Amino acid sequence: MPLTEERRASLLAYCRIEEPTQGELATLETLYDAAVGYLEGAGVAEPPEGTTRRAQYDLAVNFMVLRDFDLRDATITGTIVADNPAFRRLMTQLKLTEPVPESDPVGEG
């Protein structure tokens, strides 16, 4: 899914970046693509616009982009970094509520 201007503005607001440099914009786009790819690889398809499931999906993407944007340094010092339990619950919810494709009805493999 391409990063639209509207989606970029939403990400910038979520990441609290008011005047991004060209480098930051490029980094955000790469991180966005990586987050969408991660969700796809985890079995979570992009939900239709305007659904509550889409809001959860966008929140998960935002979280991953911000996390990776903040953790760009090669080393982390000072505190222990651990998975955010709220993010884990959101990912589990998205995975467990993934619609069954029409071409693969439940019980037919």
Secondary structure per residue as TSV (DSSP state, phi and psi in degrees):
chain	resnum	aa	ss	phi	psi
A	1	M	-	360.0	123.1
A	2	P	-	-69.5	152.2
A	3	L	-	-82.7	104.6
A	4	T	-	-78.1	166.6
A	5	E	H	-61.0	-40.9
A	6	E	H	-63.5	-43.6
A	7	R	H	-68.0	-38.5
A	8	R	H	-61.9	-43.4
A	9	A	H	-61.9	-39.9
A	10	S	H	-64.2	-43.1
A	11	L	H	-64.3	-43.3
A	12	L	H	-60.5	-41.3
A	13	A	H	-65.1	-44.2
A	14	Y	H	-61.9	-40.2
A	15	C	T	-83.3	-2.0
A	16	R	T	57.5	46.1
A	17	I	-	-109.3	109.6
A	18	E	S	-86.5	-42.3
A	19	E	S	-130.2	82.1
A	20	P	-	-71.9	146.9
A	21	T	-	-81.8	168.4
A	22	Q	H	-60.7	-36.9
A	23	G	H	-64.8	-41.1
A	24	E	H	-66.3	-38.9
A	25	L	H	-63.6	-41.8
A	26	A	H	-65.0	-41.2
A	27	T	H	-63.9	-44.5
A	28	L	H	-59.9	-41.1
A	29	E	H	-65.1	-41.5
A	30	T	H	-63.9	-44.8
A	31	L	H	-65.2	-36.5
A	32	Y	H	-62.8	-48.9
A	33	D	H	-59.6	-40.4
A	34	A	H	-65.3	-40.9
A	35	A	H	-66.1	-44.3
A	36	V	H	-62.5	-41.9
A	37	G	H	-63.9	-38.9
A	38	Y	H	-62.0	-47.1
A	39	L	H	-62.6	-41.7
A	40	E	H	-61.3	-44.7
A	41	G	H	-65.2	-26.6
A	42	A	T	-84.3	1.0
A	43	G	T	89.1	17.9
A	44	V	-	-111.0	109.0
A	45	A	-	-82.0	156.7
A	46	E	-	-67.7	119.3
A	47	P	-	-74.0	162.3
A	48	P	-	-63.2	148.0
A	49	E	T	-57.9	147.8
A	50	G	T	80.9	6.2
A	51	T	S	-102.3	157.5
A	52	T	H	-66.2	-32.3
A	53	R	H	-63.0	-36.0
A	54	R	H	-66.2	-37.6
A	55	A	H	-62.2	-41.1
A	56	Q	H	-64.9	-42.6
A	57	Y	H	-60.6	-49.2
A	58	D	H	-61.0	-38.4
A	59	L	H	-63.2	-42.1
A	60	A	H	-63.2	-43.5
A	61	V	H	-62.5	-46.0
A	62	N	H	-57.4	-45.3
A	63	F	H	-59.6	-47.2
A	64	M	H	-65.6	-39.7
A	65	V	H	-63.7	-48.4
A	66	L	H	-62.3	-45.4
A	67	R	H	-57.0	-49.6
A	68	D	H	-71.9	-31.0
A	69	F	H	-65.5	-42.1
A	70	D	H	-72.5	-25.8
A	71	L	T	-105.4	39.4
A	72	R	-	-75.0	-22.2
A	73	D	S	-66.7	151.3
A	74	A	S	-70.1	-26.0
A	75	T	-	-127.5	152.2
A	76	I	-	-118.7	127.6
A	77	T	-	-124.8	154.7
A	78	G	S	100.0	-53.3
A	79	T	S	-130.4	161.3
A	80	I	-	-83.6	130.5
A	81	V	-	-99.3	126.1
A	82	A	-	-135.1	161.9
A	83	D	-	-59.5	141.1
A	84	N	-	-79.5	120.0
A	85	P	H	-61.8	-31.0
A	86	A	H	-65.8	-39.2
A	87	F	H	-66.7	-42.3
A	88	R	H	-59.8	-43.2
A	89	R	H	-64.0	-40.5
A	90	L	H	-63.2	-44.2
A	91	M	H	-62.3	-43.1
A	92	T	H	-61.8	-44.4
A	93	Q	H	-59.7	-46.1
A	94	L	H	-62.1	-42.7
A	95	K	H	-66.0	-43.7
A	96	L	H	-72.8	-20.0
A	97	T	T	-105.4	10.5
A	98	E	-	-61.5	124.7
A	99	P	-	-62.4	147.0
A	100	V	-	-77.8	128.1
A	101	P	-	-60.6	144.1
A	102	E	T	-61.4	-29.0
A	103	S	T	-79.2	-6.3
A	104	D	S	-134.7	71.9
A	105	P	-	-60.0	150.9
A	106	V	T	-56.7	134.2
A	107	G	T	90.0	-3.4
A	108	E	-	-112.0	12.1
A	109	G	-	86.1	360.0
